[in-house]
Amino acid sequence: MKHLQRITIAALALALWTVAVASPAGAATLEVGGIRQEAPVAIKATLKAGSSMPMTATNGLPFNTCTVSRLEGSSVSPFKATAVSVPLSVLTLEGCVEERFTVDTRGTLTIENIAGTTNGTVRWTGARLTLPSMYGVIACTTENTDVGLLTGVLKGAAVIDFNAVINCGPFWPSTRWVGTYTVTTPEGLGVTS
């Protein structure tokens, strides 16, 4: 009898360990229309119509403002992880007060679920941007930069609210970007755990 109990306990421990390894704590998965996606999800977003993205230096001085912007990318494996990765294939910033931005590298967005919701914290890594400003041309980068919030929806357009401080190196003040992107594809985008 004791031998049977030991085998049962060992089997139960193995089963619990397998579930723990296969399902990382706080794992995030993109969903479309409330259905979890275990395959790439193509995401397209544009700066909200009629709005702009003001950029100010962290010392409060105006830096630049753009009125047209697009983000596009597709999620990559693993599709269930602490944060879902979306390498950007398109990043544009246009209609700016200063000259046009140069996107040297677009980087990757990651989306991490906020427990109990279909919303997610959005971070940006690996981007390098050459930015014209009233102070001259400067280079800015992102490295696990908290850019804002994805507000997930079951139907219609999700939104990504940007409120990010972008690092512009040791000689220039960093810049705060504030704006709202409307997710045009897919409809009903959210992130769940």
Buried (B, 14 or more C-beta within 10 A) or exposed (E): EEEEEEEEEEEEEEEEEEEEEEEEEEBBBBBBEEEEBEEBBEBBBBBBEEBBBBBBBBEEEEBBBBBEBBBBBBBBEEBBBBBBBBBBEEBBBEBBBBEEBEBEEBBBBBBBBBEEEBBBBBBBBBBBBBBBBEBEEBBBBBEEBEBBBBBBBBEEBBBBBBEBBBBBEEEBBBBBBBBBBBBBEBBBBBBBB
